[in-house]
Amino acid sequence: MRVLLDENFPLALLRSLLRDGEQAEHIITMGWRGASDQRIRERLLDRSVLFLTQDEDFLIDKPGAAIVVLSRVRQSRRLEERVQVWRQAIHELVSTPRPGLPFELMDDGRLVPWEQRS
């Protein structure tokens, strides 16, 4: 599974995932800063991609084959705490992939399937 981080995530998360041995990329380090949603959606046609974003549009419009995770982790939390919550969720989904299913990652670290949210 290849992790793709949207541009609004800190590069500290990318570095942490790479240290963990994950295959991870970040929109900024790929040179895609400001890339259109359409360009990113092309990557989401791949079942082996896990995309972490804060943009709800990726859950609503034209779902792809990738796992899309919408982060609801509060930006007011310390960076280290946010990185830990994101890492744990990513590790859970990489170890038990569920391609094509969208999720919300809640502030407490719970992964909630998008269809079951209230």
Residue, then its C-alpha position, 0 to 999 in steps of 0.5 A: m500500500r502506498v500512502l499519499l498525503d495531501e498538501n495540507f499535512p505537515l512534512a513531519l508526517l511524511r518523514s515519520l512514515l518513511r522512518d516507519g518503513e511505509q511507502a509514502e509520498h506528499i503532494i508537495t515533495m512530488g512537485w504537485r503543490g496546487a495540483s487540481d483535484q482532477r490530477i490527484r483523482e487520477r492517482l486515486l484510481d489505484r487500489s494500492v493507494l491510501f490518500l489522507t486529506q482534509d478536503e471533503d470533496f474527495l469523499i463526495d465526488k467521483p470515488g476512486a479505487a483508493i482508500v480515502v481518509l478524511s482527517r477530522v483531527r483538530q489543528s489545535r492539537r500539538l503537531e506531535e499528537r496529530v502525527q501520532v493519530w495519523r500514523q496509527a490510522i495509516h498503520e491500521l489501514v495498511s495492515t488491513p486494507r479496505p480499498g475503495l472505502p472512504f473513512e473519516l479519521m476522528d480526533d480521538g483516532r477512530l476510523v469511521p466508515w464514511e457511509q456510517r457517519s451520523 
